[in-house]
Amino acid sequence: MRLILLGPPGSGKGTQAQRLVHRHGIVQLSTGEMLRAAAAAGTPVGLQAKEIMANGGLVPDEVVVGIIADRIEEPDAKKGFILDGFPRTVPQAEALDELLRKKHLKLDAVVELRVNESALLARVEKRAEETRARGEEVRLDDTPEVLTKRLAQYRSLTEPLIHYYSERRKLLTVDGMMTIEHVTREINRILTALGALEPKEHEEPESASKASRTAKKTAKRTTRKAAESASLAAKPARKAAKGASKPASKVKAAKKAAKKTAKQPARKTVKKAARRAARAANARKGAKGSKKAHEKAS
């Protein structure tokens, strides 16, 4: 994966470059660092750049391109790289295209972080105010005045690159005013769609991850509702089971009491009938005795 990040100062290019480096194992190629490293290594191009920088001059494009040509041949750049600070002008972009053609390499994409300049200035002003409120000194390169000059320079020198890469269908624009996390996700989504990178094996694509989270929530909700329904349906059964689980002795006592209650009216009826029969028998006996006595007397 070979990328260029474009965007004005304060757009978050450095932050996003570091995230891409960490996630995908590629290297960030900063022209400033490469120039210093080449000078320290004593390479022919590095010595040439060192002499120019020592005299306070600007390093010519051909020297910078030569240093980049050496750097991308190193083993750690084989997997891919992000160019930081280069190209800054259309001639530099043309020189880079020629270099990549010679090395049979392809530039995968140019990602532009588009931001609102007024919002950037307001952000810097607020940061400066907060720094002063803490009693700290504001950095000279972190003031609205300096940012205004850098933005003007970006518009005049670097902004033409947007048109240059757009014509070549390499330009991809991302809203740099989103949160850092959202910008990172959008860049990775675009690069994956282009085939410039594959999602890590242990990571789900964003859409799959979102679908997975939604499915888990739905399953959890369904399970909870099913459990509540089952609990309501089980209440009558639990009640019946509770009644069925009463001790046998209690059930037996209840039956006995019911039987006794049922027998009580029958016993009373029999006793009354017996008393009436006894009275009737006594009456008949008395009448019979009176009749005999009368017959004897006559």
Secondary structure by P-SEA (a helix, b strand, c coil): cbbbbbbccccaaaaaaaaaaaaccbbbbbaaaaaaaaaaaccaaaaaaaaaaaacccccaaaaaaaaaaaaaccccccbbbbccccccaaaaaaaaaaaaaacccccbbbbbcccaaaaaaaaaaaaaaaaaacccccccccaaaaaaaaaaaaacccaaaaaaaaacccccccccccaaaaaaaaaaaaaaacccccccccccaaaaaaaaaaaaaaaaaaaaaaaaaaaaaaaaaaaaaaaaccaaaaaaaaaaaaaaaaaaaaaaaaaaaaaaaaaaaaaaaaaaaaaaaaaac
